[in-house]
Amino acid sequence: MKKPKAKANLKVCTITLDAETHNQFREIANTHKFPLSRFINDCMKEYLNVSKVNGFNKDVTLQVGIRNFQIQDK
């Protein structure tokens, strides 16, 4: 019998995008025929992976290589 895996304590992450940034995400998602919510989710996962290494207070460049999309976090 398999031992049940412990559930991670996930914290809710809320992001607020201004209209210009939201439109950039939407345009790229449409170009690559990718659902907008999933695209933003993937970008945030990548951002968190990068920021864990560099620290949350430092400027990092978010890159999602497959979609050739870059946004400078300010």
Jmol script that loads the backbone (N, CA, C; Angstrom):
load data "model"
ATOM      1  N   MET A   1       0.845  -1.185   0.000  1.00  0.00           N
ATOM      2  CA  MET A   1       0.000   0.000   0.000  1.00  0.00           C
ATOM      3  C   MET A   1       0.888   1.245   0.000  1.00  0.00           C
ATOM      4  N   LYS A   2       0.566   2.166  -0.898  1.00  0.00           N
ATOM      5  CA  LYS A   2       1.376   3.379  -1.003  1.00  0.00           C
ATOM      6  C   LYS A   2       1.065   4.349   0.125  1.00  0.00           C
ATOM      7  N   LYS A   3       2.113   5.007   0.574  1.00  0.00           N
ATOM      8  CA  LYS A   3       1.960   6.024   1.614  1.00  0.00           C
ATOM      9  C   LYS A   3       1.442   7.306   0.954  1.00  0.00           C
ATOM     10  N   PRO A   4       0.371   7.909   1.486  1.00  0.00           N
ATOM     11  CA  PRO A   4      -0.148   9.138   0.863  1.00  0.00           C
ATOM     12  C   PRO A   4       0.871  10.271   0.956  1.00  0.00           C
ATOM     13  N   LYS A   5       0.938  11.034  -0.129  1.00  0.00           N
ATOM     14  CA  LYS A   5       1.868  12.169  -0.153  1.00  0.00           C
ATOM     15  C   LYS A   5       1.318  13.316   0.685  1.00  0.00           C
ATOM     16  N   ALA A   6       2.212  14.016   1.341  1.00  0.00           N
ATOM     17  CA  ALA A   6       1.802  15.189   2.123  1.00  0.00           C
ATOM     18  C   ALA A   6       1.440  16.312   1.160  1.00  0.00           C
ATOM     19  N   LYS A   7       0.389  17.017   1.457  1.00  0.00           N
ATOM     20  CA  LYS A   7      -0.020  18.136   0.611  1.00  0.00           C
ATOM     21  C   LYS A   7       0.804  19.362   0.965  1.00  0.00           C
ATOM     22  N   ALA A   8       1.216  20.067  -0.070  1.00  0.00           N
ATOM     23  CA  ALA A   8       1.989  21.295   0.146  1.00  0.00           C
ATOM     24  C   ALA A   8       1.052  22.396   0.618  1.00  0.00           C
ATOM     25  N   ASN A   9       1.566  23.257   1.466  1.00  0.00           N
ATOM     26  CA  ASN A   9       0.786  24.415   1.897  1.00  0.00           C
ATOM     27  C   ASN A   9       0.958  25.515   0.861  1.00  0.00           C
ATOM     28  N   LEU A  10       0.016  25.600  -0.053  1.00  0.00           N
ATOM     29  CA  LEU A  10       0.097  26.583  -1.124  1.00  0.00           C
ATOM     30  C   LEU A  10      -0.540  27.884  -0.686  1.00  0.00           C
ATOM     31  N   LYS A  11       0.118  28.974  -1.006  1.00  0.00           N
ATOM     32  CA  LYS A  11      -0.428  30.287  -0.701  1.00  0.00           C
ATOM     33  C   LYS A  11      -1.019  30.872  -1.974  1.00  0.00           C
ATOM     34  N   VAL A  12      -2.123  31.569  -1.824  1.00  0.00           N
ATOM     35  CA  VAL A  12      -2.761  32.202  -2.965  1.00  0.00           C
ATOM     36  C   VAL A  12      -1.912  33.381  -3.405  1.00  0.00           C
ATOM     37  N   CYS A  13      -1.678  33.462  -4.694  1.00  0.00           N
ATOM     38  CA  CYS A  13      -0.891  34.564  -5.251  1.00  0.00           C
ATOM     39  C   CYS A  13      -1.799  35.369  -6.163  1.00  0.00           C
ATOM     40  N   THR A  14      -1.987  36.623  -5.854  1.00  0.00           N
ATOM     41  CA  THR A  14      -2.813  37.491  -6.676  1.00  0.00           C
ATOM     42  C   THR A  14      -1.922  38.488  -7.387  1.00  0.00           C
ATOM     43  N   ILE A  15      -2.078  38.570  -8.699  1.00  0.00           N
ATOM     44  CA  ILE A  15      -1.320  39.560  -9.456  1.00  0.00           C
ATOM     45  C   ILE A  15      -2.303  40.526 -10.095  1.00  0.00           C
ATOM     46  N   THR A  16      -1.889  41.754 -10.222  1.00  0.00           N
ATOM     47  CA  THR A  16      -2.701  42.767 -10.875  1.00  0.00           C
ATOM     48  C   THR A  16      -1.916  43.295 -12.061  1.00  0.00           C
ATOM     49  N   LEU A  17      -2.505  43.197 -13.234  1.00  0.00           N
ATOM     50  CA  LEU A  17      -1.850  43.669 -14.446  1.00  0.00           C
ATOM     51  C   LEU A  17      -2.506  44.959 -14.906  1.00  0.00           C
ATOM     52  N   ASP A  18      -1.680  45.921 -15.333  1.00  0.00           N
ATOM     53  CA  ASP A  18      -2.272  47.103 -15.942  1.00  0.00           C
ATOM     54  C   ASP A  18      -2.757  46.709 -17.341  1.00  0.00           C
ATOM     55  N   ALA A  19      -3.555  47.572 -17.960  1.00  0.00           N
ATOM     56  CA  ALA A  19      -4.185  47.243 -19.238  1.00  0.00           C
ATOM     57  C   ALA A  19      -3.151  46.929 -20.316  1.00  0.00           C
ATOM     58  N   GLU A  20      -2.065  47.686 -20.361  1.00  0.00           N
ATOM     59  CA  GLU A  20      -1.042  47.483 -21.392  1.00  0.00           C
ATOM     60  C   GLU A  20      -0.386  46.106 -21.258  1.00  0.00           C
ATOM     61  N   THR A  21      -0.017  45.742 -20.024  1.00  0.00           N
ATOM     62  CA  THR A  21       0.618  44.444 -19.797  1.00  0.00           C
ATOM     63  C   THR A  21      -0.357  43.309 -20.081  1.00  0.00           C
ATOM     64  N   HIS A  22      -1.603  43.479 -19.658  1.00  0.00           N
ATOM     65  CA  HIS A  22      -2.624  42.461 -19.910  1.00  0.00           C
ATOM     66  C   HIS A  22      -2.798  42.245 -21.407  1.00  0.00           C
ATOM     67  N   ASN A  23      -2.823  43.332 -22.173  1.00  0.00           N
ATOM     68  CA  ASN A  23      -2.972  43.225 -23.624  1.00  0.00           C
ATOM     69  C   ASN A  23      -1.778  42.527 -24.264  1.00  0.00           C
ATOM     70  N   GLN A  24      -0.568  42.759 -23.719  1.00  0.00           N
ATOM     71  CA  GLN A  24       0.615  42.065 -24.234  1.00  0.00           C
ATOM     72  C   GLN A  24       0.489  40.562 -24.004  1.00  0.00           C
ATOM     73  N   PHE A  25       0.080  40.188 -22.801  1.00  0.00           N
ATOM     74  CA  PHE A  25      -0.115  38.771 -22.510  1.00  0.00           C
ATOM     75  C   PHE A  25      -1.168  38.173 -23.443  1.00  0.00           C
ATOM     76  N   ARG A  26      -2.286  38.884 -23.623  1.00  0.00           N
ATOM     77  CA  ARG A  26      -3.373  38.379 -24.456  1.00  0.00           C
ATOM     78  C   ARG A  26      -2.924  38.205 -25.908  1.00  0.00           C
ATOM     79  N   GLU A  27      -2.190  39.192 -26.423  1.00  0.00           N
ATOM     80  CA  GLU A  27      -1.730  39.141 -27.809  1.00  0.00           C
ATOM     81  C   GLU A  27      -0.813  37.937 -28.044  1.00  0.00           C
ATOM     82  N   ILE A  28       0.119  37.722 -27.131  1.00  0.00           N
ATOM     83  CA  ILE A  28       1.055  36.604 -27.282  1.00  0.00           C
ATOM     84  C   ILE A  28       0.338  35.267 -27.125  1.00  0.00           C
ATOM     85  N   ALA A  29      -0.584  35.190 -26.167  1.00  0.00           N
ATOM     86  CA  ALA A  29      -1.356  33.956 -25.982  1.00  0.00           C
ATOM     87  C   ALA A  29      -2.157  33.640 -27.242  1.00  0.00           C
ATOM     88  N   ASN A  30      -2.778  34.659 -27.843  1.00  0.00           N
ATOM     89  CA  ASN A  30      -3.554  34.453 -29.068  1.00  0.00           C
ATOM     90  C   ASN A  30      -2.664  34.032 -30.224  1.00  0.00           C
ATOM     91  N   THR A  31      -1.490  34.663 -30.334  1.00  0.00           N
ATOM     92  CA  THR A  31      -0.558  34.341 -31.411  1.00  0.00           C
ATOM     93  C   THR A  31      -0.169  32.870 -31.379  1.00  0.00           C
ATOM     94  N   HIS A  32       0.038  32.358 -30.168  1.00  0.00           N
ATOM     95  CA  HIS A  32       0.483  30.970 -30.021  1.00  0.00           C
ATOM     96  C   HIS A  32      -0.667  30.014 -29.719  1.00  0.00           C
ATOM     97  N   LYS A  33      -1.922  30.543 -29.852  1.00  0.00           N
ATOM     98  CA  LYS A  33      -3.118  29.728 -29.612  1.00  0.00           C
ATOM     99  C   LYS A  33      -3.020  28.986 -28.276  1.00  0.00           C
ATOM    100  N   PHE A  34      -2.737  29.765 -27.239  1.00  0.00           N
ATOM    101  CA  PHE A  34      -2.538  29.239 -25.895  1.00  0.00           C
ATOM    102  C   PHE A  34      -3.536  29.931 -24.980  1.00  0.00           C
ATOM    103  N   PRO A  35      -4.246  29.217 -24.093  1.00  0.00           N
ATOM    104  CA  PRO A  35      -5.202  29.880 -23.196  1.00  0.00           C
ATOM    105  C   PRO A  35      -4.515  30.949 -22.342  1.00  0.00           C
ATOM    106  N   LEU A  36      -5.107  32.122 -22.287  1.00  0.00           N
ATOM    107  CA  LEU A  36      -4.505  33.252 -21.575  1.00  0.00           C
ATOM    108  C   LEU A  36      -4.218  32.919 -20.113  1.00  0.00           C
ATOM    109  N   SER A  37      -5.166  32.320 -19.413  1.00  0.00           N
ATOM    110  CA  SER A  37      -4.965  32.027 -17.988  1.00  0.00           C
ATOM    111  C   SER A  37      -3.797  31.067 -17.780  1.00  0.00           C
ATOM    112  N   ARG A  38      -3.676  30.079 -18.651  1.00  0.00           N
ATOM    113  CA  ARG A  38      -2.567  29.122 -18.518  1.00  0.00           C
ATOM    114  C   ARG A  38      -1.236  29.790 -18.843  1.00  0.00           C
ATOM    115  N   PHE A  39      -1.240  30.657 -19.837  1.00  0.00           N
ATOM    116  CA  PHE A  39      -0.023  31.374 -20.219  1.00  0.00           C
ATOM    117  C   PHE A  39       0.468  32.241 -19.058  1.00  0.00           C
ATOM    118  N   ILE A  40      -0.442  32.998 -18.442  1.00  0.00           N
ATOM    119  CA  ILE A  40      -0.066  33.843 -17.303  1.00  0.00           C
ATOM    120  C   ILE A  40       0.422  32.968 -16.146  1.00  0.00           C
ATOM    121  N   ASN A  41      -0.255  31.856 -15.911  1.00  0.00           N
ATOM    122  CA  ASN A  41       0.156  30.937 -14.852  1.00  0.00           C
ATOM    123  C   ASN A  41       1.576  30.417 -15.092  1.00  0.00           C
ATOM    124  N   ASP A  42       1.873  30.018 -16.327  1.00  0.00           N
ATOM    125  CA  ASP A  42       3.218  29.538 -16.662  1.00  0.00           C
ATOM    126  C   ASP A  42       4.256  30.633 -16.464  1.00  0.00           C
ATOM    127  N   CYS A  43       3.907  31.853 -16.856  1.00  0.00           N
ATOM    128  CA  CYS A  43       4.827  32.979 -16.686  1.00  0.00           C
ATOM    129  C   CYS A  43       5.106  33.235 -15.212  1.00  0.00           C
ATOM    130  N   MET A  44       4.060  33.163 -14.383  1.00  0.00           N
ATOM    131  CA  MET A  44       4.249  33.395 -12.956  1.00  0.00           C
ATOM    132  C   MET A  44       5.096  32.294 -12.327  1.00  0.00           C
ATOM    133  N   LYS A  45       4.906  31.047 -12.761  1.00  0.00           N
ATOM    134  CA  LYS A  45       5.738  29.952 -12.244  1.00  0.00           C
ATOM    135  C   LYS A  45       7.199  30.203 -12.591  1.00  0.00           C
ATOM    136  N   GLU A  46       7.436  30.622 -13.834  1.00  0.00           N
ATOM    137  CA  GLU A  46       8.809  30.899 -14.263  1.00  0.00           C
ATOM    138  C   GLU A  46       9.387  32.062 -13.460  1.00  0.00           C
ATOM    139  N   TYR A  47       8.572  33.101 -13.237  1.00  0.00           N
ATOM    140  CA  TYR A  47       9.013  34.253 -12.452  1.00  0.00           C
ATOM    141  C   TYR A  47       9.406  33.823 -11.036  1.00  0.00           C
ATOM    142  N   LEU A  48       8.575  32.996 -10.422  1.00  0.00           N
ATOM    143  CA  LEU A  48       8.857  32.547  -9.058  1.00  0.00           C
ATOM    144  C   LEU A  48      10.116  31.694  -9.013  1.00  0.00           C
ATOM    145  N   ASN A  49      10.333  30.870 -10.030  1.00  0.00           N
ATOM    146  CA  ASN A  49      11.558  30.065 -10.084  1.00  0.00           C
ATOM    147  C   ASN A  49      12.783  30.958 -10.164  1.00  0.00           C
ATOM    148  N   VAL A  50      12.712  32.014 -10.972  1.00  0.00           N
ATOM    149  CA  VAL A  50      13.839  32.934 -11.126  1.00  0.00           C
ATOM    150  C   VAL A  50      14.030  33.749  -9.856  1.00  0.00           C
ATOM    151  N   SER A  51      12.925  34.235  -9.274  1.00  0.00           N
ATOM    152  CA  SER A  51      13.036  35.113  -8.109  1.00  0.00           C
ATOM    153  C   SER A  51      13.504  34.362  -6.867  1.00  0.00           C
ATOM    154  N   LYS A  52      13.267  33.056  -6.793  1.00  0.00           N
ATOM    155  CA  LYS A  52      13.780  32.272  -5.661  1.00  0.00           C
ATOM    156  C   LYS A  52      15.298  32.314  -5.646  1.00  0.00           C
ATOM    157  N   VAL A  53      15.876  32.315  -6.831  1.00  0.00           N
ATOM    158  CA  VAL A  53      17.330  32.343  -6.951  1.00  0.00           C
ATOM    159  C   VAL A  53      17.860  33.743  -6.690  1.00  0.00           C
ATOM    160  N   ASN A  54      17.209  34.739  -7.262  1.00  0.00           N
ATOM    161  CA  ASN A  54      17.717  36.109  -7.223  1.00  0.00           C
ATOM    162  C   ASN A  54      17.175  36.947  -6.072  1.00  0.00           C
ATOM    163  N   GLY A  55      16.144  36.491  -5.401  1.00  0.00           N
ATOM    164  CA  GLY A  55      15.523  37.279  -4.340  1.00  0.00           C
ATOM    165  C   GLY A  55      14.392  38.124  -4.911  1.00  0.00           C
ATOM    166  N   PHE A  56      13.340  38.299  -4.138  1.00  0.00           N
ATOM    167  CA  PHE A  56      12.158  39.000  -4.626  1.00  0.00           C
ATOM    168  C   PHE A  56      12.392  40.487  -4.829  1.00  0.00           C
ATOM    169  N   ASN A  57      13.379  41.071  -4.165  1.00  0.00           N
ATOM    170  CA  ASN A  57      13.573  42.514  -4.248  1.00  0.00           C
ATOM    171  C   ASN A  57      14.429  42.950  -5.429  1.00  0.00           C
ATOM    172  N   LYS A  58      15.016  41.997  -6.126  1.00  0.00           N
ATOM    173  CA  LYS A  58      15.875  42.344  -7.254  1.00  0.00           C
ATOM    174  C   LYS A  58      15.075  42.336  -8.545  1.00  0.00           C
ATOM    175  N   ASP A  59      15.510  43.149  -9.495  1.00  0.00           N
ATOM    176  CA  ASP A  59      14.880  43.132 -10.816  1.00  0.00           C
ATOM    177  C   ASP A  59      15.297  41.857 -11.533  1.00  0.00           C
ATOM    178  N   VAL A  60      14.342  41.166 -12.091  1.00  0.00           N
ATOM    179  CA  VAL A  60      14.651  39.979 -12.874  1.00  0.00           C
ATOM    180  C   VAL A  60      13.939  40.085 -14.212  1.00  0.00           C
ATOM    181  N   THR A  61      14.486  39.444 -15.188  1.00  0.00           N
ATOM    182  CA  THR A  61      13.835  39.383 -16.490  1.00  0.00           C
ATOM    183  C   THR A  61      13.139  38.041 -16.598  1.00  0.00           C
ATOM    184  N   LEU A  62      11.852  38.098 -16.819  1.00  0.00           N
ATOM    185  CA  LEU A  62      11.064  36.889 -16.972  1.00  0.00           C
ATOM    186  C   LEU A  62      11.149  36.446 -18.422  1.00  0.00           C
ATOM    187  N   GLN A  63      11.563  35.234 -18.643  1.00  0.00           N
ATOM    188  CA  GLN A  63      11.667  34.730 -20.005  1.00  0.00           C
ATOM    189  C   GLN A  63      10.946  33.399 -20.113  1.00  0.00           C
ATOM    190  N   VAL A  64      10.069  33.318 -21.060  1.00  0.00           N
ATOM    191  CA  VAL A  64       9.425  32.053 -21.362  1.00  0.00           C
ATOM    192  C   VAL A  64       9.890  31.702 -22.764  1.00  0.00           C
ATOM    193  N   GLY A  65      10.907  30.864 -22.831  1.00  0.00           N
ATOM    194  CA  GLY A  65      11.622  30.620 -24.075  1.00  0.00           C
ATOM    195  C   GLY A  65      10.764  30.118 -25.214  1.00  0.00           C
ATOM    196  N   ILE A  66       9.846  29.216 -24.943  1.00  0.00           N
ATOM    197  CA  ILE A  66       9.060  28.616 -26.014  1.00  0.00           C
ATOM    198  C   ILE A  66       8.260  29.682 -26.748  1.00  0.00           C
ATOM    199  N   ARG A  67       7.788  30.653 -26.022  1.00  0.00           N
ATOM    200  CA  ARG A  67       6.908  31.664 -26.609  1.00  0.00           C
ATOM    201  C   ARG A  67       7.640  32.950 -26.984  1.00  0.00           C
ATOM    202  N   ASN A  68       8.965  32.962 -26.787  1.00  0.00           N
ATOM    203  CA  ASN A  68       9.770  34.142 -27.127  1.00  0.00           C
ATOM    204  C   ASN A  68       9.200  35.419 -26.527  1.00  0.00           C
ATOM    205  N   PHE A  69       8.781  35.346 -25.286  1.00  0.00           N
ATOM    206  CA  PHE A  69       8.173  36.500 -24.634  1.00  0.00           C
ATOM    207  C   PHE A  69       9.039  36.926 -23.471  1.00  0.00           C
ATOM    208  N   GLN A  70       9.338  38.214 -23.411  1.00  0.00           N
ATOM    209  CA  GLN A  70      10.119  38.735 -22.296  1.00  0.00           C
ATOM    210  C   GLN A  70       9.421  39.978 -21.756  1.00  0.00           C
ATOM    211  N   ILE A  71       9.400  40.080 -20.439  1.00  0.00           N
ATOM    212  CA  ILE A  71       8.860  41.284 -19.808  1.00  0.00           C
ATOM    213  C   ILE A  71       9.784  41.635 -18.651  1.00  0.00           C
ATOM    214  N   GLN A  72      10.142  42.895 -18.574  1.00  0.00           N
ATOM    215  CA  GLN A  72      11.041  43.325 -17.503  1.00  0.00           C
ATOM    216  C   GLN A  72      10.206  43.636 -16.269  1.00  0.00           C
ATOM    217  N   ASP A  73      10.474  42.953 -15.173  1.00  0.00           N
ATOM    218  CA  ASP A  73       9.764  43.204 -13.926  1.00  0.00           C
ATOM    219  C   ASP A  73      10.312  44.476 -13.308  1.00  0.00           C
ATOM    220  N   LYS A  74       9.425  45.414 -12.977  1.00  0.00           N
ATOM    221  CA  LYS A  74       9.888  46.705 -12.441  1.00  0.00           C
ATOM    222  C   LYS A  74       9.447  46.880 -11.015  1.00  0.00           C
TER     223      LYS A  74
END
end "model"
wireframe off; spacefill off
backbone 0.3
color backbone group
